[in-house]
Amino acid sequence: MTTTVQTGPEELLAYDREHLWHPYTSMTAPTPVRLVDDARGAQLRVDGAWVVDGMSSWWAAIHGYRHPVLDQAVTDQAGRFSHVMFGGLTHEPAIELGRRLVDITPDGLERVFLADSGSVSVEVAMKMVLQYQRGTGHPDRIRMLTVRGGYHGDTFDCMSVTDPVGGMHAMWAGLLPQQVFAPQPPAAGADAATVAAWATTLRHIADQHHHELAGIIVEPLLQGAGGMHPYPPECLAVLREIADEHGLLLVFDEIATGFGRTGHLFVSEIVTPDILCLGKALTGGYVSLAAVVTTDAVARGISGSDSGVVMHGPTFMGNPLACAIASASIDLLLGTDWKARVSHIGDRLATGLAPLREVPGVADSRTIGAVGVVQLDHPVDVVAATDAAVAAGVWLRPFRDLIYTMPPFVISDDELDRLIVGITEAVKAG
Ligand SMILES: *Cc1c(COP(=O)(O)O)cnc(C)c1O
């Protein structure tokens, strides 16, 4: 039975604790969650106090919260229709988003599949790779080559290409597709000899497995949830060469890196993949939407497979509301000097976080684009670090040994300074 009663924060939190699962959180012995009841610009109201959002709601809210342009896009499209099926029907919001994605992604990427979340887009991309190989006469090519330290989502195929330790493959032994793992690329700034040694190992692994390999999948330039690990752009050219040499499709998972976060609109501008996955910031963090953008050759290869079609079609494929918001978000981004914003945020984070290297317990600090990372030499005490950050007026969500931030691009200098103080307090407490 449902009742509508005026519920206060304590009651809401109590109900949440009893009934709602949170990401990677125990249902029966949950770590605390905090109640958000408002969000504006780069700030969230958490347990009644405004805090600077250091996470952009997991890379997504690049324009901050309640942006008038995005709010208007919601209202306009909801006033027409929020959803219609995409099987046998189409609509302007999907077409306009498709047009934008084709225009702003590198030349050659021109066929668009709209999926409903990042993980689903990775599933679709991997299915496309297998169907392409079948359609071009290579049914035995069934494995993906990837690197250690990656993260590609939480569904089973996505877990299979996520780092075996971070993705807890041992727990799923016998259930995950078996993929081929190469060493993690060296850290950004590595010398040429180190990059060359990594490339040699990778080539060797590709040679050994070439008969069974179908494609390569990586997060280009920056591994995110697997460890916040930026790596040299030279590694991308190596991946492209190996893919071409062995007839593999190269998949770039830019779900986290897309839309300017690293200082490139897309990392794919450095090296063009055959298949590009986008998500997270695609709708400016308003609703879930992802896209898979491929070359014409991929589409043609798939058409040669038995079914001739991509065997995937989610209920909410091409959701008009999500597409309308995504187009508005892209226009908003391209209408600003986002590159200058990202490099300004990055510079300020680099300056602010560098002194933390001297703090006991800190192993490293690094920045790339509008991302700042502090790595501890021990697992973070997440509850203590989060409490310290919130007390300093900042929202952070550390994991493993990492306290990190990728703030909304609209963050002000004052908010950035507060963010740096919050990270510092979290580091000392964590
Ligand atoms: C977040 C993420 C995913 C998964 O996206 P969801 O929308 O959470 O399913 C996949 N790959 C990368 C690189 C991500 O950062």
The ligand as an SDF file (V2000), in Angstrom:
LIG
                    3D

 15 15  0  0  0  0  0  0  0  0999 V2000
   31.4090    4.5790  -16.6980 C   0  0  0  0  0  0  0  0  0  0  0  0
   32.1050    3.8190  -17.7490 C   0  0  0  0  0  0  0  0  0  0  0  0
   31.4850    2.7440  -18.4090 C   0  0  0  0  0  0  0  0  0  0  0  0
   30.1030    2.2540  -18.0490 C   0  0  0  0  0  0  0  0  0  0  0  0
   29.1260    3.1900  -18.2760 O   0  0  0  0  0  0  0  0  0  0  0  0
   27.6910    3.0450  -17.5150 P   0  0  0  0  0  0  0  0  0  0  0  0
   26.8790    4.1670  -18.0750 O   0  0  0  0  0  0  0  0  0  0  0  0
   27.9750    3.1660  -16.0620 O   0  0  0  0  0  0  0  0  0  0  0  0
   27.1520    1.7070  -17.8770 O   0  0  0  0  0  0  0  0  0  0  0  0
   32.1980    2.1080  -19.4060 C   0  0  0  0  0  0  0  0  0  0  0  0
   33.4350    2.5000  -19.7410 N   0  0  0  0  0  0  0  0  0  0  0  0
   34.0510    3.5220  -19.1400 C   0  0  0  0  0  0  0  0  0  0  0  0
   35.4120    3.9340  -19.5810 C   0  0  0  0  0  0  0  0  0  0  0  0
   33.4220    4.2160  -18.1080 C   0  0  0  0  0  0  0  0  0  0  0  0
   34.0580    5.2150  -17.4790 O   0  0  0  0  0  0  0  0  0  0  0  0
  1  2  1  0
  2  3  1  0
  2 14  2  0
  3  4  1  0
  3 10  2  0
  4  5  1  0
  5  6  1  0
  6  7  2  0
  6  8  1  0
  6  9  1  0
 10 11  1  0
 11 12  2  0
 12 13  1  0
 12 14  1  0
 14 15  1  0
M  END
$$$$
